[in-house]
């Protein structure tokens, strides 16, 4: 399945996806706790981790850029990777944006 960034009107921070270098609007974990105190949102996958995506993985499309593969949930490697925030792809549906200590080496 192909996903696109959900249009948002409020000002968000930007997450730089480490493999492609593309900047994506995202909400931090702290902002998400305020926006969804009952955690009434869905996380469909992760982007930015070092895990290898499956050949038939879903992708995030950004204009004319190369598609960003979506990793399955739980693919991050603790304690070297953590969730920095969430990128909205549909109303109340998000991708977890992963930060990594390991990414500085590749």
Contact map, one row per residue, 1 for C-alpha under 8 A:
1110000000000000000000000000000000000000000000000000000011100000000000000000000000000000000000000000000000
1111000000000000000000000000000000000000000000000000000001111000000000000000000000000000000000000000000000
1111100000000000000000000000000000000000000000000000000001111000000000000000000000000000100000000000000000
0111110000000000000000000000000000000000000000000000000000011100000000000000000000000000110000000000000000
0011111000000000000000000000000000000000000000000000000000011100000000000000000000000011110000000000000000
0001111100000000000000000000000000000000000000000000000000000000000000000000000000000001111000000000000000
0000111110000000000000000000000000000000000000000000000000000000000000000000000000000000000000000000000000
0000011111100000000000000000000000000000000000000000000000000000000000000000000000000000000000000000000000
0000001111100000000000000000000000000000000000000000000000000000000000000000000000000000000000000000000000
0000000111110000000000000000000000000000000000000000000000000000000000000000000000000000000000000000000000
0000000111111000000000000000000000000000000000000000000000000000000000000000000000000000000000000000000000
0000000001111100000000001110000000000000000000000000000000000000000000000000000000000000000000000000000000
0000000000111110000000001111000000000000000000000000000000000000000000000000000000000000000000000000000000
0000000000011111000000111100000000000000000000000000000000000000000000000000000000000000000000000000000000
0000000000001111100000111100000000000000000000000000000000000000000000000000000000000000000000001000000000
0000000000000111110011110000000000000000000000000000000000000000000000000000000000000000000000000000000000
0000000000000011111111110000000000000000000000110000000000000000000000000000000000000000000000001000000000
0000000000000001111111000000000000000000000000010000000000000000000000000000000000000000000000000000001000
0000000000000000111110000000000000000000000000010000000000000000000000000000000000000000000000000000000000
0000000000000000111111000000000000000000000000000000000000000000010100000000000000000000000000000000000000
0000000000000001111111100000000000000000000000000000000000000000000000000000000000000000000000000000000000
0000000000000001110111110000000000000000000000000000000000000000000000000000000000000000000000000000000000
0000000000000111100011111000000000000000000000000000000000000000000000000000000000000000000000000000000000
0000000000000111100001111100000000000000000000000000000000000000000000000000000000000010000000000000000000
0000000000011110000000111110000000000000000000000000000000000000000000000000000000000010000000000000000000
0000000000011110000000011111000000000000000000000000000000000000000000000000000000001111000000001000000000
0000000000011000000000001111101100000000000000000000000000000000000000000000000000001110000000000000000000
0000000000001000000000000111111100000000000000000000000000000000000000000000000000011100000000000000000000
0000000000000000000000000011111110000000000000000000000000000000000000000000000000111100000000000000000000
0000000000000000000000000001111111000000000000000000000000000000000000000000000000000000000000000000000000
0000000000000000000000000011111111100000000000000000000000000000000000000000000000000000000000000000000000
0000000000000000000000000011111111111000000000000000000000000000000000000000000000001100000000000000000000
0000000000000000000000000000111111111010000000000000000000000000000000000000000000000000000000000000000000
0000000000000000000000000000011111111000000000000000000000000000000000000000000000000000000000000000000000
0000000000000000000000000000001111111000000000000000000000000000000000000000000000000000000000000000000000
0000000000000000000000000000000111111111100000000000000000000000000000000000000000000000000000000000000000
0000000000000000000000000000000111111111000000000000000000000000000000000000000000000000000000000000000000
0000000000000000000000000000000000011111000000000000000000000000000000000000000000000000000000000000000000
0000000000000000000000000000000010011111100000000000000000000000000000000000000000000000000000000000000000
0000000000000000000000000000000000011111110000000000000000000000000000000000000000000000000100000000000000
0000000000000000000000000000000000010011111000000000000000000000000000000000000000000000000111000000000000
0000000000000000000000000000000000000001111100000000000000000000000000000000000000000000000111000000000000
0000000000000000000000000000000000000000111110000000000000000000000000001000000000000000000011110000000000
0000000000000000000000000000000000000000011111000000000000000000000000011000000000000000000011110000000000
0000000000000000000000000000000000000000001111100000000000000000000001111000000000000000000001110000000000
0000000000000000000000000000000000000000000111111000000000000000000001111010000000000000000000111100000000
0000000000000000100000000000000000000000000011111000000000000000000111100000000000000000000000111100000000
0000000000000000111000000000000000000000000001111100000000000000000000000000000000000000000000001110000000
0000000000000000000000000000000000000000000001111110000000000000000000100011000010000000000000000111000000
0000000000000000000000000000000000000000000000011111000000000000000000000001000000000000000000000000011000
0000000000000000000000000000000000000000000000001111100000000000000000100011000000000000000000000000000000
0000000000000000000000000000000000000000000000000111110000000000000000100000000000000000000000000000000000
0000000000000000000000000000000000000000000000000011111010000000000011110000000000000000000000000000000000
0000000000000000000000000000000000000000000000000001111110000000000000100000000000000000000000000000000000
0000000000000000000000000000000000000000000000000000111110000000000000000000000000000000000000000000000000
0000000000000000000000000000000000000000000000000000011111000000000000000000000000000000000000000000000000
1000000000000000000000000000000000000000000000000000111111100000000011100000000000000000000000000000000000
1110000000000000000000000000000000000000000000000000000111110000000011100000000000000000000000000000000000
1110000000000000000000000000000000000000000000000000000011111000001111000000000000000000000000000000000000
0111100000000000000000000000000000000000000000000000000001111100001111000000000000000000000000000000000000
0111100000000000000000000000000000000000000000000000000000111110111100000000000000000000000000000000000000
0001100000000000000000000000000000000000000000000000000000011111111000000000000000000000000000000000000000
0000000000000000000000000000000000000000000000000000000000001111100000000000000000000000000000000000000000
0000000000000000000000000000000000000000000000000000000000000111110000000000000000000000000000000000000000
0000000000000000000000000000000000000000000000000000000000001111111000000000000000000000000000000000000000
0000000000000000000100000000000000000000000000000000000000001101111100000000000000000000000000000000000000
0000000000000000000000000000000000000000000000000000000000111100111110000000000000000000000000000000000000
0000000000000000000100000000000000000000000000100000000000111000011111000000000000000000000000000000000000
0000000000000000000000000000000000000000000000100000100011110000001111100000000000000000000000000000000000
0000000000000000000000000000000000000000000011100000100011110000000111110000000000000000000000000000000000
0000000000000000000000000000000000000000000011101011110011000000000011111010000000000000000000000000000000
0000000000000000000000000000000000000000000111000000100000000000000001111110000000000000000000000000000000
0000000000000000000000000000000000000000001111000000000000000000000000111111000000000000000000000000000000
0000000000000000000000000000000000000000000000000000000000000000000000011111000000000000000000000000000000
0000000000000000000000000000000000000000000001001010000000000000000000111111100000000000000000000000000000
0000000000000000000000000000000000000000000000001110000000000000000000001111110011000000000000000100000000
0000000000000000000000000000000000000000000000000000000000000000000000000011111111000000000000000000000000
0000000000000000000000000000000000000000000000000000000000000000000000000001111111000000000000000000000000
0000000000000000000000000000000000000000000000000000000000000000000000000000111111000000000000000000000000
0000000000000000000000000000000000000000000000000000000000000000000000000000111111000000000000000001110000
0000000000000000000000000000000000000000000000001000000000000000000000000001111111100000000000000111110000
0000000000000000000000000000000000000000000000000000000000000000000000000001111111110000000000000111000000
0000000000000000000000000000100000000000000000000000000000000000000000000000000011111100000000011110000000
0000000000000000000000000001100000000000000000000000000000000000000000000000000001111100000000011110000000
0000000000000000000000000111100100000000000000000000000000000000000000000000000000111110000000011100000000
0000000000000000000000000111100100000000000000000000000000000000000000000000000000111111000001111000000000
0000100000000000000000011110000000000000000000000000000000000000000000000000000000001111100001111000000000
0000110000000000000000000100000000000000000000000000000000000000000000000000000000000111111111100000000000
0011110000000000000000000000000000000000000000000000000000000000000000000000000000000011111011100000000000
0001110000000000000000000000000000000000000000000000000000000000000000000000000000000001111111000000000000
0000010000000000000000000000000000000000000000000000000000000000000000000000000000000001111110000000000000
0000000000000000000000000000000000000001110000000000000000000000000000000000000000000001011111000000000000
0000000000000000000000000000000000000000111100000000000000000000000000000000000000000001111111100000000000
0000000000000000000000000000000000000000111110000000000000000000000000000000000000000111110111110000000000
0000000000000000000000000000000000000000001111100000000000000000000000000000000000000111100011111000000000
0000000000000000000000000000000000000000001111100000000000000000000000000000000000111110000001111100000000
0000000000000010100000000100000000000000000001110000000000000000000000000000000000111110000000111110000000
0000000000000000000000000000000000000000000001111000000000000000000000000001000011111000000000011111000000
0000000000000000000000000000000000000000000000011000000000000000000000000000000011110000000000001111101000
0000000000000000000000000000000000000000000000001000000000000000000000000000000111000000000000000111111100
0000000000000000000000000000000000000000000000000000000000000000000000000000000110000000000000000011111100
0000000000000000000000000000000000000000000000000100000000000000000000000000000110000000000000000001111111
0000000000000000010000000000000000000000000000000100000000000000000000000000000000000000000000000011111111
0000000000000000000000000000000000000000000000000000000000000000000000000000000000000000000000000001111111
0000000000000000000000000000000000000000000000000000000000000000000000000000000000000000000000000000011111
0000000000000000000000000000000000000000000000000000000000000000000000000000000000000000000000000000011111
